[in-house]
């Protein structure tokens, strides 16, 4: 991986937005791109969109206009977690955030992520509330959003163990080094976001935004939509491995400490 500004000499700082997408599941990719284009950025910052196709059709990248901020790649099918982790090889931002191909960033979402991780250099990551985006275009808030501010140690893990995970892992923005030291997204079925977030929370403090950072689309093709239609199976092997990893990280007592970002939001 290269550092921000390393590829073209522009310098400055970047936030890399990673999106895994499959051919045939790219119905809303243009809407996500438009939400990226209107993101206000702090002085000295820019965004990079790392689009990784889970497959080799080339169709998702072909839908988008030329934009130097887009880095598109593809690889043989291996699932969303593998696609995102492969995308890390082209992510040259100081911060990283993943966004699903069918979701939409809210106005100011990236600015708020950068602002809080710049203002509080001891933080490793931050998350935000989501608004469900329903098929009729209306939105509704999540039912269990934590109080905004510094999140108490163990809050997310306790929520997951009780079957009430209070935030969506896909809203996490974190220092690139934290993503790398944790090995990217583990290959769980539909739990890779939660697994990475809980691992990050085990080794670094995090922050909850007050304002929603994502419109989470509820539609028939979405994995989360399909899973919500099924009977819950909380004791799956994926979940057992995820929680065992978190417990082991906590027991080790190791803490990840970020390098302070070299500029501040004005």
C-alpha positions as CSV (number, residue, x, y, z in Angstrom):
1,X,0.0,0.0,0.0
2,X,1.1,3.5,-0.7
3,X,0.4,6.6,1.4
4,X,-1.9,9.4,0.5
5,X,-0.5,11.5,-2.3
6,X,2.1,8.9,-3.1
7,X,0.8,7.9,-6.5
8,X,0.6,11.3,-8.2
9,X,2.6,13.7,-6.0
10,X,-0.4,15.9,-5.1
11,X,0.3,15.5,-1.4
12,X,-2.4,16.1,1.2
13,X,-4.5,13.5,3.0
14,X,-7.1,11.1,1.7
15,X,-10.0,9.0,2.9
16,X,-10.4,5.8,0.9
17,X,-14.0,4.6,0.4
18,X,-14.0,0.8,-0.4
19,X,-17.0,-0.8,-2.2
20,X,-17.3,-4.4,-3.1
21,X,-19.8,-5.1,-5.9
22,X,-21.1,-8.0,-8.0
23,X,-22.3,-7.9,-11.5
24,X,-26.1,-7.9,-11.5
25,X,-26.1,-6.3,-8.0
26,X,-25.0,-2.8,-9.2
27,X,-28.4,-1.3,-9.7
28,X,-27.7,1.6,-7.3
29,X,-24.0,2.1,-8.0
30,X,-24.6,5.4,-9.8
31,X,-26.5,6.8,-6.8
32,X,-23.7,5.9,-4.5
33,X,-21.2,7.7,-6.8
34,X,-23.4,10.8,-6.8
35,X,-23.4,10.8,-3.0
36,X,-19.6,10.7,-3.1
37,X,-19.3,13.5,-5.6
38,X,-21.2,15.9,-3.3
39,X,-19.3,15.2,-0.2
40,X,-17.7,18.3,1.3
41,X,-14.1,17.7,2.2
42,X,-11.9,19.5,4.8
43,X,-9.1,21.7,3.5
44,X,-6.2,19.5,2.4
45,X,-8.3,16.3,2.1
46,X,-9.8,14.4,-0.8
47,X,-11.6,11.1,-1.3
48,X,-10.6,8.0,-3.2
49,X,-13.2,5.4,-4.3
50,X,-11.8,1.9,-4.4
51,X,-14.3,-0.2,-6.3
52,X,-13.7,-3.9,-6.2
53,X,-15.8,-6.3,-8.3
54,X,-16.4,-9.7,-6.7
55,X,-16.1,-11.4,-10.1
56,X,-14.6,-10.5,-13.5
57,X,-17.3,-9.2,-15.7
58,X,-16.1,-5.6,-15.7
59,X,-19.7,-4.4,-15.8
60,X,-19.8,-2.4,-12.6
61,X,-16.8,-0.3,-13.4
62,X,-18.1,0.2,-16.9
63,X,-21.2,2.0,-15.5
64,X,-19.2,4.9,-14.1
65,X,-17.8,8.0,-15.8
66,X,-14.0,8.7,-15.9
67,X,-12.9,10.1,-12.6
68,X,-9.3,10.1,-11.4
69,X,-10.5,9.5,-7.9
70,X,-11.9,6.1,-8.8
71,X,-9.7,3.0,-8.6
72,X,-11.5,0.0,-10.1
73,X,-10.4,-3.6,-9.9
74,X,-11.8,-7.1,-10.1
75,X,-10.8,-10.6,-9.1
76,X,-12.4,-14.1,-9.2
77,X,-15.5,-14.5,-7.0
78,X,-14.7,-15.0,-3.3
79,X,-17.3,-13.0,-1.4
80,X,-17.7,-9.5,-0.2
81,X,-15.1,-9.8,2.6
82,X,-12.4,-11.0,0.3
83,X,-13.3,-8.3,-2.3
84,X,-13.0,-5.6,0.3
85,X,-9.7,-7.0,1.7
86,X,-8.2,-7.2,-1.8
87,X,-9.2,-3.5,-2.3
88,X,-6.9,-2.6,0.6
89,X,-4.0,-3.1,-1.9
90,X,-5.2,-0.1,-3.8
91,X,-6.4,2.1,-0.9
92,X,-3.9,4.8,-0.4
93,X,-5.9,6.9,2.1
94,X,-4.9,7.7,5.7
95,X,-8.5,6.7,6.7
96,X,-10.7,4.0,5.3
97,X,-14.4,3.5,5.2
98,X,-16.4,0.8,3.5
99,X,-19.8,1.5,1.8
100,X,-22.0,-1.2,0.2
101,X,-22.8,-0.8,-3.5
102,X,-26.5,-0.3,-2.8
103,X,-26.2,2.2,0.0
104,X,-25.9,6.0,0.0
105,X,-23.7,8.4,2.0
106,X,-25.5,11.2,3.7
107,X,-24.3,14.8,3.2
108,X,-21.3,15.5,5.3
109,X,-20.7,11.9,6.3
110,X,-17.0,11.8,5.3
111,X,-16.4,15.3,6.7
112,X,-17.6,14.2,10.1
113,X,-15.5,11.0,10.0
114,X,-12.4,13.0,9.2
115,X,-13.2,15.7,11.7
116,X,-13.6,13.5,14.7
117,X,-10.6,11.3,14.0
118,X,-8.5,14.4,13.5
119,X,-9.7,16.2,16.6
120,X,-9.2,13.2,18.9
121,X,-5.9,11.6,17.9
122,X,-6.4,8.8,20.5
123,X,-9.3,7.4,18.6
124,X,-8.9,4.5,16.2
125,X,-12.4,4.5,14.6
126,X,-15.8,6.0,14.6
127,X,-19.3,4.9,13.6
128,X,-22.6,6.7,12.9
129,X,-26.4,6.1,13.0
130,X,-28.0,4.9,9.8
131,X,-31.4,5.6,8.2
132,X,-33.1,2.7,6.6
133,X,-34.0,3.6,3.0
134,X,-37.2,1.9,2.1
135,X,-38.4,0.9,-1.3
136,X,-40.9,3.8,-1.5
137,X,-38.1,6.3,-0.9
138,X,-39.0,7.0,2.8
139,X,-36.5,6.6,5.6
140,X,-36.7,5.5,9.2
141,X,-34.1,5.6,12.0
142,X,-32.4,2.7,13.7
143,X,-33.9,1.4,16.9
144,X,-30.8,1.2,19.2
145,X,-28.4,4.0,18.4
146,X,-26.0,4.6,21.3
147,X,-25.6,8.0,22.9
148,X,-23.3,10.1,20.7
149,X,-19.7,10.6,21.9
150,X,-17.0,8.3,23.2
151,X,-18.2,4.7,23.3
152,X,-17.7,2.8,26.5
153,X,-15.4,-0.1,26.3
154,X,-17.3,-3.4,25.7
155,X,-20.5,-1.6,24.8
156,X,-20.7,-3.1,21.3
157,X,-19.6,-6.5,22.3
158,X,-22.1,-6.6,25.1
159,X,-24.8,-5.6,22.7
160,X,-23.9,-8.3,20.2
161,X,-23.7,-11.0,22.9
162,X,-27.3,-10.0,23.9
163,X,-28.4,-10.2,20.3
164,X,-28.8,-6.4,20.1
165,X,-25.8,-5.0,18.2
166,X,-26.4,-1.2,18.5
167,X,-24.7,0.0,15.3
168,X,-24.0,-1.3,11.8
169,X,-20.4,-2.2,11.2
170,X,-20.5,-0.9,7.7
171,X,-20.6,2.7,9.1
172,X,-17.1,2.3,10.6
173,X,-14.4,4.7,9.5
174,X,-10.9,3.9,10.9
175,X,-7.2,4.6,10.5
176,X,-5.8,2.6,7.7
177,X,-3.2,1.0,10.0
178,X,-6.0,-0.4,12.2
179,X,-7.6,-2.1,9.2
180,X,-4.2,-3.6,8.2
181,X,-3.2,-4.8,11.7
182,X,-6.6,-6.6,12.0
183,X,-6.1,-8.2,8.6
184,X,-9.1,-6.6,6.9
185,X,-12.5,-8.2,6.8
186,X,-12.8,-11.8,8.0
187,X,-14.6,-14.1,5.6
188,X,-17.8,-14.5,7.5
189,X,-21.2,-14.9,5.9
190,X,-23.0,-11.5,6.2
191,X,-21.2,-10.7,9.4
192,X,-17.8,-9.4,8.2
193,X,-18.7,-5.8,9.1
194,X,-19.7,-6.6,12.6
195,X,-16.6,-8.9,13.1
196,X,-14.2,-6.2,12.0
197,X,-15.9,-3.5,14.1
198,X,-15.9,-5.6,17.2
199,X,-12.2,-6.5,16.7
200,X,-11.4,-2.8,16.3
201,X,-13.4,-2.0,19.5
202,X,-11.4,-4.6,21.4
203,X,-8.0,-2.8,20.7
204,X,-8.8,0.9,20.2
205,X,-11.4,3.5,21.5
206,X,-14.1,4.7,19.2
207,X,-16.7,7.4,18.7
208,X,-20.4,7.5,17.9
209,X,-21.6,10.4,15.7
210,X,-24.9,12.1,16.4
211,X,-25.9,12.5,12.7
212,X,-26.7,9.6,10.4
213,X,-23.8,8.8,8.0
214,X,-25.6,6.3,5.7
215,X,-28.8,5.5,4.0
216,X,-29.1,1.7,4.3
217,X,-31.2,0.4,1.4
218,X,-33.9,-2.1,2.3
219,X,-34.6,-4.0,-1.0
220,X,-35.0,-7.6,-2.1
221,X,-31.5,-8.0,-3.4
222,X,-29.8,-6.8,-0.2
223,X,-28.2,-9.5,1.9
224,X,-29.4,-7.8,5.1
225,X,-32.9,-7.7,3.7
226,X,-32.9,-11.4,3.0
227,X,-31.4,-12.4,6.3
228,X,-34.1,-10.4,8.1
229,X,-36.7,-12.5,6.4
230,X,-35.2,-15.7,7.8
231,X,-35.3,-17.2,11.3
232,X,-32.5,-15.8,13.4
233,X,-29.7,-18.2,14.2
234,X,-27.5,-16.4,16.8
235,X,-25.2,-19.4,17.5
236,X,-23.8,-19.8,14.0
237,X,-20.1,-20.8,13.7
238,X,-19.4,-17.4,12.2
239,X,-20.7,-15.7,15.3
240,X,-18.9,-18.0,17.6
241,X,-15.6,-17.4,15.9
242,X,-16.2,-13.6,15.8
243,X,-16.9,-13.4,19.6
244,X,-14.0,-15.8,20.4
245,X,-11.7,-13.5,18.5
246,X,-12.9,-10.4,20.4
247,X,-12.5,-12.2,23.7
248,X,-8.9,-13.3,22.8
249,X,-8.0,-9.7,21.7
250,X,-9.3,-8.3,25.0
251,X,-7.5,-11.0,27.0
252,X,-4.2,-10.2,25.3
253,X,-4.3,-6.6,26.7
254,X,-2.7,-5.1,23.6
255,X,-3.9,-1.7,22.5
256,X,-3.5,-0.2,19.0
257,X,-2.3,3.4,19.0
258,X,-2.7,5.5,15.9
259,X,-0.2,7.9,14.4
260,X,-1.7,11.4,14.6
261,X,-2.9,12.7,11.3
262,X,-0.6,15.4,10.0
263,X,-3.2,18.1,9.4
264,X,-6.3,19.4,11.2
265,X,-9.8,20.2,10.0
266,X,-10.2,24.0,9.8
